[in-house]
Amino acid sequence: ASSLVVFDKDVAYYLIGGFDSSKEKYYAGPFSLWTAIHTCKEAGIRVFDFEGSMIPSIATYFESFGAQIKNYSFFKDESCYFQMVKKLMK
């Protein structure tokens, strides 16, 4: 099992993790993630960002570690120029 986390002095970002599902030791994946969280906390990093997921089963898994859902807004450029280029591409 492994977890890939990148961090700076304030925030750690969980990018990817996994385990070998053919093995009987299913606790290795969660233990790897828990160890990453614990290590970051010991290093004084205040925020551990799970980088979210729209997949319900993954979101529930992250919540089991105490993650809180935070929605982000975004803007989509639909300017006249962008629409014209899209039409020309068709």
Stockholm file with secondary structure:
# STOCKHOLM 1.0

chainA/1-90         ASSLVVFDKDVAYYLIGGFDSSKEKYYAGPFSLWTAIHTCKEAGIRVFDFEGSMIPSIATYFESFGAQIKNYSFFKDESCYFQMVKKLMK
#=GR chainA/1-90 SS CEEEEEECSSEEEEEEEECCTTSSCTTHHHHHHHHHHHHHHHTTCCEEECCCCSSHHHHHHHHTTTCCCCCCCCCCCCCHHHHHHHHHHC
#=GC SS_cons        CEEEEEECSSEEEEEEEECCTTSSCTTHHHHHHHHHHHHHHHTTCCEEECCCCSSHHHHHHHHTTTCCCCCCCCCCCCCHHHHHHHHHHC
//
